[in-house]
Amino acid sequence: MTRSVYPRTGLASTALAVGLTLPLCVGMAPAPMPPIVGPRPSDAQEVDSALVQQADSSLRALMDSLGIEVDSQNFAGPDSLPRPAQVSLPEVDPDGDGVPAIADFCPDSPPGEAVNERGCAVAGRPPWLWAAAGLAGLLLLRVLWIPIAAMRRRRRVSAERQRIAEIERSALAALGVADGGRAARGPWAAAPRHPHWAAPPAPPPDAVQHGLTLPGAPTPTPPTPPPGSAPQPPAAPGTPAAAGTPPTAAGVGYPDPALPGVDDPGMERAGDLSGADPSGATAPAAAGSGDPRLLSSSAKEIAGGVNRWKVDPLVYGEGRDGRFGVVGRHPIVTLAIVLGLGLGGAWYVRDGAPGRGSLNPTGVQPVQAAPVVVALQPDTNRISRTGPVPAQIRMIGGDGQTGRVGQTLPIPLEIRVEDSDGGPVPNVPVFWATTLGGGRVSPAAIQTDSTGTARTLWTLGPGVITQYAVGRVAGHEESGVAFEAVAQPGIAARMTVLRGVGLSGQPGSLLEQPVVIRVEGSDGQPLEGIEVTFRPEDGSRVSEEAATSDTAGEVRTSWTLGMTGDSSRLVVQVADEPGLQMDLTAAIAHPRLPAMAGVVAGGRHTCALSENGVLACWGANQNGQLGTGSGARAAAPVRVDPGARYAVVSAGLSHTCAVEQRGRLYCWGDNASGQLGIDSRESSVTPREVASDERFRSVSAGTGHSCAVTRASEIRCWGGNVNGQLGDGTSSDRVAPTPVAVRGPYEAVSVGWFHTCGLAQDGRVLCWGRNAFGQVGDATTEDRPRPTPVAEPLRFRRVSAGGAHTCALGTDGRIYCWGQNNFGQVGDGSTRPRERPAPVAGAGPWSTVAVGGVHSCGLTLDGTAFCWGSNTYGQLGDGSTTERLEPTPVAGDLRFENIFASGAHTCGSTRGGQSFCWGYNVEGQLGDGTRENRTVPTLVGGA
């Protein structure tokens, strides 16, 4: 009685058949028949002439527009045909899709819809749309199926309940029990079991299974077992019951097995039908009851058991309570539906349907082996001939070729004109023309030969697309055969610079005009689809490192110049063609640096820079540090390199360096440690450019090494490096500029005797090199081969390194010094060395600071000069030779613009443009024309 309401085999088979048939029906929907050149038929097939009439009707007037009348009897031969230059075939586009009629395979494409090269719509339904439609259909099927299945289940449950109720009423009526006696059935009665169930559900009220007996059957009363005895098991099914025991499953007392539902194989017979209460209690017999034992349980208890069973539905199928839907219950049905919808949608999208196009991205139809045959419409008014009349055009060869743009295809285009019987029609004028893609055919007009064949050569146009050409028979211009060829990029022969010659700009600037290159073939025609690479050099950059030429054969890129050198170079090359290359050069216009006018002091020489960039030096010159071209000492200023204009100058112990106003860096003098940076150790008595393509904006020269700041705000150092004073992490000397180990950006650099300090643009001071007296300022006395920040978290505006100590101007207007302090050069009132920045005592606020060998000087905001430290040669300028542990005013009540301290002398320039020096003067470095030391400022050049 437990049967499934869902037919398995029938539903699965039906769904599978529908799912697999649907894609075949949809996918095989006929595609639109092309009007001129359709799917290529077999030799025996011909295109319906009605389709031909849909072609370019305006071409009927072709012969009229050319002024040609052809008469078969008076035809003068090929020479009478128009020359190729005279033939002009209009490209008519009746449906407005941008494809000429002769190449339009779908002349009825919807206006405004995207089409491929053959005029067929390509706006097909996207795959995700069909996938979504399939999923929606599957969900809809599931939603509709479940209510139907539930309704069928409820109807069957209701029918079963009614049938069982009839059995109950018949059995109770036979026992003389009223309808209300149905409550006498015990809830403890045995339950039916489905053969596949592991546990029985609530017991149904089968009359046989509730201990009911029919009229005439004995109602045995079992004796009460003695206390403590084991209950007697029932007899095996099919045997008579023993005396005093209840009947067995197939014994006396069962209803007629022929009654419906009583002997249903889906119901298990109860093992105990006696009606005895398992608890052993015996209830009093009810009036009118045929069997008092049926009322052994209370009426409330019996009614409750029956009601609990009635609210539980019958279970049909393998699922519990029938809650599983058909789709989830049958995997084969689900698989069939999913496969059917998926394959049908994929087939439909792939092959397309009428008016929907396809997913073919190129629109190129597959080339079939069978030749194309186009029927011709008779036109006796235009052509009269006594011989065979053209009835059809057959494509013989030349279709479906591939070549490079501008190339003449190797296989000629060939057609055959035939009569209605398939025989050749000779001496028929045939006209050729290109449609989509340009190009040309030669000849453009020719007669068919004795075999009815006409041939022409096709030279592809410049477009890298699928190109088309067409052949037509005179008098039948509305019909024709279209040939197609796939054009590939041509072979580049040369490149022409359209824009990019004579460019110039500031360092690191983006050029106003892009670089434009045109790629051409050997015939001088532009080539499309050629890949060109751009490789910038000299630190420059481009926006496009590779580009493909457009229809005009042009490629372009934006070019950003480098920061160094006089120019930037750009290498342009056709990809995979090493021989086809060109170099472009753009000049870098470095801006002029303003001259930092003033006087600077070196070891035993001095240099001064004027406002117009003229440089002059004087003093000791045994190593050529004056740059005058000789080794002679000069007691008065001598001009250096009269043809140059300088922006910055720095004097070291026995060499000098200066930055030219365009950013080039020159050095001269002693070069024993490579401090000139000219990639050698050869000294020079004239300025030599350092070995670097970079441009610089400031420089600092020391005892045996030099450093400079590039225009890119990076520090480069060269020369002696025994204490790591070059900052590159090593102790090896360098004869050319070398980057420091810690990148910037840096604002300034200052070189001491054997250590160096740099001012970062964020205000930090980093020092490196010798640190025996704490001159690095990192609270240690260990040498540092790499830039190391000073210990105090301060921010500075200026920094100056001396013999073995360092001073810097803080953003708070105070001067901080650290390092060696044996002469009080730190300025804190003591002679104890400082391993971290210590504020200078007194005076201030300060505007600048300068450090010499063992003394220091600074300027206040009003230009007053103060000095402190060693004063052996009067380098403090206070009129004495007494060392000072704190800042002491310079004599003369002068107001200085800048001040510079060196080994044992000091110089400064006033706001009026005059230069003064004081201190050591044994080599004439004070510039006053004498060799006497001065303890007070002395005017350079004399009074």
Buried (B, 14 or more C-beta within 10 A) or exposed (E): BBEEBBEBEEBBBEBBEBBBEBBEEBBEEEBBBBBBBBBBBEEEEBBEBEBBEBBBEBBBEBBEEBEBEBEBEEBEEEEEBBEBEEBEBBBBBBBEBEBBBBBBBBBBBBEEBBBBBBBBBBEBBEEEEBBEBBEEBBEEBBEEBBEEBBEBBEEBBEEBBEEBEBBBBBBBEBBEBEEEBBBBBBBBBBBBBBEEBEEEBBBBBBBBBBBBBBEEBEBBEBEEEEEEEEEEEBBEEEEEBEEEBBBBBBBEBBBEEEBEBBBEEEBBBBEBBBBBBEEEEEBEBBEEBBBBBBBBBEBEBBBBBBEEBEEEBBBBBEBEEBEBBBBEBBEBBBBBBBBBBBBBBBBBBEBBBEBBBBBBEEBBBEEEEEBBBBBBBBBEEBBEBEEBBBBBBBBBBBBBBEBBBBBBBEBBBBBBBBBEEBEBBBBBBBBBBBBBBBBBBEBBBBBBBEEBBBBBBBBBBBBBBBBBBBBBBBBBBBBBBBBBBBBBBBBBBEBBEBBBEEBBBEBBBEBEEBBBBBBBBEEEBBBBBBBBBBBBBBBBBBBBEEBBBBEBBBBBBBBBBBBBBBBBBBEBBBBEBEEBEBEBBBBBBBEEBEBBBBBBBBBBBBBBBBEEBBBBBBBBBBBBBBBBBEBEBBBBBBEBBEEBBBBBBBBBBBBBBBBBBBBBBBBBBBBBBBBBBBBBBEBBBEBBEBBBEBBBBBBBBBBBBBBBBBBBBBBBBBBBBBBBBBBBBBBEBBBBBBBBBBEBEBBBBBBBBBBBBBBBEEEBBBBBBBBBBBBBBBBBBEBBBBBBBBBBEBBBBBBBBBBBBBBBBBEBEBBBBBBBBBBBBBBBBBBEBBBBBBBBBEBBEBBBBBBBBBBBBBBBEEBBBBBBBBBBBBBBBBBBBEBBBBBBBBBBEBBBBBBBBBBBBBBBBBEEEBBBBBBBBBBBBBBBBEBEBBBBBBBBBEE
